[in-house]
């Protein structure tokens, strides 16, 4: 758990198409991230462990949280 606050929620990025309109066809495949969702910090630690196995531990879980957390796609990948 986070040494700073074990009960702190971890952010999840929520994708919005670059058109700015929900349900519209995106003009590009690059999503914009808005309105963060949350999950339990311990579950984010599990995702980070899987992430670190493939990419190394150069970025901490705290740093990922500061940049807005994992995306939903990343979470699905790391928690399989």
C-alpha distance (Angstrom), angle and dihedral (degrees) to the residues before:
residue distance angle dihedral
X1 . . .
X2 3.72 . .
X3 3.76 110.9 .
X4 3.81 89.8 -144.8
X5 3.82 98.2 53.1
X6 3.82 120.9 -9.7
X7 3.81 91.7 -165.9
X8 3.80 94.9 52.1
X9 3.81 112.7 118.9
X10 3.80 119.3 -123.4
X11 3.84 116.9 -128.0
X12 3.80 124.1 -117.2
X13 3.77 117.7 -159.5
X14 3.79 114.9 -123.6
X15 3.80 115.0 -149.0
X16 3.78 123.7 -132.5
X17 3.79 121.9 -178.4
X18 3.78 115.8 -108.5
X19 3.82 90.4 -114.4
X20 3.81 88.0 72.8
X21 3.80 90.7 -131.5
X22 3.80 120.6 107.0
X23 3.80 112.1 -125.2
X24 3.81 94.1 14.6
X25 3.77 121.0 123.7
X26 3.80 108.1 -97.7
X27 3.80 118.8 -116.3
X28 3.78 88.3 -144.3
X29 3.77 135.5 17.9
X30 3.82 92.4 -120.9
X31 3.81 109.9 101.9
X32 3.79 124.5 -144.9
X33 3.79 115.9 -135.7
X34 3.80 120.9 -131.4
X35 3.79 140.4 151.4
X36 3.76 104.2 24.7
X37 3.79 122.3 -133.3
X38 3.80 123.2 -154.7
X39 3.80 141.3 -133.3
X40 3.78 135.5 -178.5
X41 3.81 114.1 -73.2
X42 3.83 93.0 -129.1
X43 3.81 90.2 59.0
X44 3.80 90.6 50.0
X45 3.83 87.0 53.2
X46 3.81 89.3 56.5
X47 3.81 90.4 51.1
X48 3.81 90.7 47.1
X49 3.82 91.1 51.8
X50 3.82 90.4 55.5
X51 3.82 90.6 44.0
X52 3.82 91.1 51.1
X53 3.81 91.9 51.0
X54 3.81 90.0 61.7
X55 3.80 102.8 30.1
X56 3.78 105.0 24.4
X57 3.79 127.3 -112.7
X58 3.81 98.7 -84.9
X59 3.81 90.1 121.7
X60 3.78 118.0 54.0
X61 3.77 126.4 -141.9
X62 3.80 88.2 -111.9
X63 3.82 90.1 56.8
X64 3.80 91.5 49.0
X65 3.82 89.4 51.1
X66 3.82 90.6 49.9
X67 3.82 91.0 54.5
X68 3.81 90.5 52.1
X69 3.78 103.0 -83.2
X70 3.78 130.9 -98.0
X71 3.77 122.0 -35.9
X72 3.80 118.0 -118.2
X73 3.81 89.4 -107.2
X74 3.81 91.4 53.3
X75 3.80 91.4 49.5
X76 3.79 91.7 51.9
X77 3.78 90.1 49.6
X78 3.81 96.4 47.5
X79 3.82 97.2 41.0
X80 3.84 97.6 51.3
